[in-house]
Amino acid sequence: MFISIIIFNLNKFFPINKKINLEKRIPFECGFNPKFILPFPILFFFSFFQIRLLFSIFDIEITLSIPIIFYLKYINFYYMLNTILLFIFIILFTLIIE
C-alpha cells in the first residue's frame, strides 16, 4: 500500500501532458451520438437508468431466492409454492415493464 501511495503522489509531480481529446469525454452509449454537448461530461439518459433498475430488481430476486434452496426440506410445501409463485410474478412483472 505504501508503494501505491508513493506512485500516486509521483504522478502528481510528474504529470504527462497529453492533448485532451473532447470526444473521449463524451459518453458512448450503445452507438447513439448525443444531440447536444454540455461543457461538462455528465449526461444522463433515462433509458440507461431503466436498464440499471431492471437489473437491480433481478439481482434482488436472486439474492432473496437463494436461501429458499437451503431450507426446502424445512419449509411447508404451500408456503414454498406461494413464495416461488411470488418471485415468478415479480420476474414476469419486471419483464412486462421492460
Secondary structure, 3 states (H helix, E strand, C coil): CHHHHHHHHHHHHCCCCCCCCHHHHCCCECCECCCCCCCCCCCCCHHHHHHHHHHHHHHHHHHHHHHHHHCCCCCCHHHHHHHHHHHHHHHHHHHHHC
